[in-house]
Amino acid sequence: MLLVEALLLNVLAIPLLARIAWLDFKTQKITNRDVLLLLCLGAGRLLLLSLQSGSWWDMGLSAIAALLLLVAFFPFWVLRKVGAGDVKLMAVMPFLTSGSGLVLFSMLLLVFALITVTVVKAPFMLPEGAFRLYIQHMDRKGVVPFGVPISVAAICTVAFQIYSYSLVYGFAQG
């Protein structure tokens, strides 16, 4: 039964991640409220899974990974290469994706970050219109909404975890 509640917390995280991506794209801001809510959803999910399995390995691994990401990204914030919201969002991701999903999240983040940078730095590849003008404006300002690829990679990772857990849970019941 705890697995169902953990999956529900994962499902609730997806629209919040989509909201973060959209707001970061539009305003280049990630609110502390959204990051804190993601932290609560992720930590609650990890707590439920740890209670079910009797192992606290994923919780500990996620806490260590979050601390390492916070320390690793902090200098980039000091140098104004990324925003504070991006740093906080990255630090929360290990709780949301859990230790076992960090590899998949990292690979997806690399792909989506490369796509984002390519689109921002080469807007001529986009069709004409307001979207292209907006991307050119971001390029002139030197702003890249890094919360977008973080959120999209997290959505894909969480969706994969939901799918995997539902398969395992479905086979266990059948």
C-alpha positions, 0 to 999 in steps of 0.5 A: 500500500505504501508503494501506491502512495509513493507513486501518487507523490510522483504523479503530483510532482509532474504538473509541478515540474511542468509549472516550474519549466513554464515559469522559468521559460517565461520569467527566468525565475524559480520560486522557493515555494515550488522548490520546497514543495518538490522537496517535500514530495520527493522526501515523502516518496523516499520515506514511504519507499524506505518504510516499505523496503526497510532500507534507508539506502536511497534516502541517504544516497539522495541526501548525499547527492543533494549536498554534493550537487548544491556544493558543485553548483554553488560556485556557478551561482557565485560566478552568475553562470546559473541562477539561485533557483536553478541551483536549488532545483538541482539540489532537490532532484536527488530526492525527487528521482531517488538515488536509483534514478540519478543516472537516468536523470543525469543522462536526460539532463545532458541531452535536454541541456544541450538541446536548450543551449543549441536552441538559445545560441542558434535561434535561426534554426527555429521557425519565424515568429514570436518564439524565435524573437523571444529566444533571440532576446534571451540570447542577447541578454545571455540568459538560458532558462536552465530550469526547463531542461532540469524539469523536463529531465525530471519529468521523464525520469519520474514518468519512467519510475512510475511506469517501472513501479506500476509494472512491478506492482501489477505483476506482483498483484497478478 
